[in-house]
Amino acid sequence: MKTLKNLLGEYKGLMVFMALMVVFRSAIADYNVVPSGSMLPTVMIGDRILVNKLAYDLRVPLTHISIARLGEPRRGDIVTVDSKEAGELLLKRVIGLPGDVVELRDNVLYINGQAASYSNAAIRAPEGDTADRAEYRDEHLGDMSHLVRLSQSHPSLRSSYGPVVVPADQYLMLGDNRDNSADSRYYGFFGRSELMGRTRRIAFSLDADHGYRPRLDRFGQLLDEVAASR
């Protein structure tokens, strides 16, 4: 008993620090490892992204309980989603807001009857993106502008989808890798309580296919800007 008491006294500072780190990462800010290519070309496998947990809600640490709403998701935001339906943490882009009518027609996005405009993006394929032939396009609709990846050899069976109306307090999400993303076309709408935070920037990036070599050109970069600059 005395030994345990001595240990608690000796490591009290460390335990307080660890507890504060858990609270910080749960409720304020965190970084997540990206394990899949569903958001190519914007987010690469091996990126460690910074997540602002206070972007939309102030939550009780380690829970989904919202104490206060701090902001509203905007179309084009890249968010982490703790999806009940998928049973895992997802990274997707907000496409449909509550009340929107959303449709895909052969990978052309329509929101409230307005079609997105597309132009070919003169970028090189992201490192490791060799699964199939693909082309990259700039997708513009209103204030939303970002790159999407369209497979030429393996188009998705859900390249056409909807139209659907987004319910109140829910959101429609898509991956930028439109032909290789399990998103709202598969899991349905995502509730506001499932949105865990917004990401705009890469903390750092490691290439697992090459001995976890640092991708120095991605360190600290804004996601949509670094994707467009390749």
C-alpha positions in Angstrom: 0.0 0.0 0.0 2.8 2.3 0.9 4.5 1.5 -2.4 1.4 2.3 -4.3 1.0 5.6 -2.5 4.7 6.5 -3.2 4.2 5.6 -6.9 1.1 7.8 -7.1 3.0 10.7 -5.5 6.0 10.2 -7.7 4.0 10.1 -11.0 1.1 12.4 -10.1 2.3 15.1 -12.5 2.6 12.6 -15.3 -0.9 11.3 -14.7 -2.4 14.8 -14.5 -0.6 15.5 -17.8 -2.0 12.4 -19.5 -5.5 13.1 -18.2 -5.3 16.6 -19.6 -4.1 15.3 -23.0 -7.0 12.8 -23.1 -9.5 15.7 -22.5 -7.7 17.9 -25.0 -7.7 15.3 -27.8 -11.3 14.3 -27.1 -12.9 17.7 -26.9 -10.6 20.4 -28.3 -8.2 19.2 -31.0 -6.6 16.0 -32.3 -4.8 14.5 -35.2 -5.9 11.5 -37.1 -4.1 9.1 -39.3 -5.7 8.6 -42.8 -5.7 4.8 -43.6 -7.6 4.8 -46.9 -7.7 6.6 -50.2 -11.4 7.6 -50.2 -10.5 11.3 -50.2 -7.8 11.2 -52.9 -6.5 13.4 -54.4 -7.1 15.8 -51.5 -6.0 13.6 -48.6 -3.4 10.9 -49.1 -2.9 7.6 -47.3 -0.5 8.3 -44.5 -1.5 11.9 -43.9 -1.8 12.9 -40.3 -4.5 15.6 -40.3 -5.3 18.2 -37.7 -8.9 18.1 -36.4 -10.6 21.0 -34.8 -13.0 19.4 -32.3 -14.5 22.9 -31.4 -15.4 23.7 -35.0 -19.1 22.9 -34.4 -19.8 21.8 -30.8 -18.4 22.0 -27.3 -18.8 18.4 -26.0 -18.4 16.6 -22.8 -15.0 14.9 -23.1 -15.1 11.3 -24.3 -18.8 11.5 -25.3 -21.0 12.8 -28.1 -22.9 15.0 -25.6 -23.0 18.6 -26.9 -22.9 21.4 -24.3 -23.1 24.2 -26.8 -23.2 24.7 -30.6 -20.2 26.8 -31.7 -20.7 26.8 -35.5 -22.5 25.2 -38.4 -21.0 22.8 -41.0 -20.6 24.4 -44.4 -20.8 22.8 -47.8 -17.2 21.8 -48.7 -16.0 21.2 -45.2 -13.9 18.1 -44.7 -15.0 16.5 -41.5 -14.4 13.4 -39.3 -17.5 11.4 -38.7 -18.0 8.8 -36.0 -20.5 6.8 -38.0 -22.8 4.4 -36.2 -23.8 2.8 -39.5 -20.3 2.3 -40.7 -19.0 1.4 -37.2 -15.8 3.5 -37.6 -14.4 7.0 -37.9 -14.8 8.3 -41.5 -13.2 11.3 -43.3 -15.6 12.9 -45.8 -16.6 16.2 -47.4 -19.9 17.9 -46.5 -21.9 18.1 -49.7 -25.6 18.3 -48.7 -26.9 20.6 -46.0 -30.3 20.1 -44.2 -33.1 20.8 -46.7 -30.9 20.4 -49.8 -31.9 18.2 -52.8 -28.8 16.3 -53.9 -28.3 14.2 -57.0 -25.4 12.6 -58.9 -25.8 11.9 -62.6 -22.8 10.0 -64.0 -20.6 11.7 -61.4 -22.0 15.2 -62.1 -23.2 16.7 -58.9 -26.5 18.6 -58.7 -27.6 20.5 -55.6 -31.1 22.1 -55.6 -31.2 21.6 -59.4 -28.0 23.4 -60.0 -25.2 21.4 -61.7 -21.6 21.7 -60.6 -19.1 22.8 -63.2 -16.0 20.8 -64.0 -12.6 21.4 -65.6 -9.7 19.1 -66.0 -7.1 19.6 -63.3 -3.5 19.6 -64.6 -2.0 17.7 -61.6 0.1 14.6 -61.4 -1.3 11.6 -59.7 -0.7 11.4 -56.0 2.2 9.1 -54.9 0.9 5.6 -54.6 -2.2 6.2 -56.6 -1.7 3.4 -59.1 -4.7 1.3 -58.6 -6.4 2.2 -61.9 -6.5 4.9 -64.5 -8.1 8.1 -63.2 -8.6 11.7 -64.1 -8.8 14.6 -61.8 -11.2 17.5 -62.1 -12.0 20.7 -60.4 -15.5 20.6 -59.1 -17.2 24.1 -58.6 -20.6 24.7 -57.1 -21.4 28.0 -55.4 -18.7 28.7 -52.8 -17.5 25.1 -52.9 -14.4 24.3 -55.0 -12.1 21.3 -54.8 -10.6 18.4 -56.7 -12.3 15.1 -57.3 -10.9 11.8 -58.6 -12.8 9.9 -61.2 -11.8 6.3 -62.1 -11.6 5.5 -65.8 -11.2 1.8 -65.5 -13.4 1.0 -62.4 -16.4 3.5 -62.4 -18.6 3.2 -59.4 -22.0 1.6 -59.6 -23.3 4.6 -57.6 -21.9 7.3 -59.9 -25.6 8.1 -60.3 -27.5 8.6 -57.1 -30.7 10.3 -55.9 -32.2 12.8 -56.0 -32.6 12.8 -52.2 -33.7 15.5 -49.7 -31.3 15.9 -46.7 -33.3 15.8 -43.5 -33.1 18.3 -40.7 -30.0 18.1 -38.5 -28.4 15.6 -40.9 -25.8 15.9 -43.7 -24.9 14.2 -46.9 -21.2 13.4 -47.3 -19.2 12.2 -50.3 -15.5 11.3 -50.7 -13.4 13.2 -53.2 -12.4 9.8 -54.7 -15.9 9.5 -56.1 -15.6 6.0 -57.6 -13.9 4.5 -54.5 -15.6 5.9 -51.4 -18.1 4.4 -48.9 -20.1 7.5 -48.0 -23.7 8.7 -47.9 -24.5 6.7 -51.0 -23.9 3.5 -48.9 -24.5 4.6 -45.3 -27.2 7.2 -45.7 -27.2 10.6 -44.1 -24.9 11.4 -41.1 -26.4 13.1 -38.0 -25.1 16.3 -36.5 -24.0 14.4 -33.4 -21.8 12.1 -35.5 -19.7 15.0 -36.8 -16.6 15.1 -34.5 -14.6 17.9 -36.0 -13.4 19.8 -39.1 -10.0 19.4 -40.7 -8.3 21.9 -43.0 -4.6 21.2 -42.6 -2.1 18.4 -42.6 0.1 18.0 -39.5 2.6 15.7 -41.2 2.6 12.9 -43.7 4.5 9.5 -43.9 4.7 7.2 -46.9 4.3 3.7 -45.6 5.1 2.2 -49.0 8.6 3.6 -48.7 9.7 2.9 -45.2 7.5 5.7 -43.7 9.5 8.3 -45.5 8.4 11.8 -44.6 6.6 13.7 -47.3 8.1 17.0 -46.3 6.2 18.9 -49.0 2.9 18.1 -47.2 3.9 19.1 -43.7 1.7 21.9 -42.3 -0.1 22.4 -45.7 -3.8 23.3 -46.2 -5.5 20.3 -47.7 -7.3 21.8 -50.7 -4.4 24.0 -51.6 -1.7 21.3 -51.5 -4.0 19.0 -53.6 -4.3 21.7 -56.3 -0.6 22.5 -56.3 0.7 19.1 -57.4 
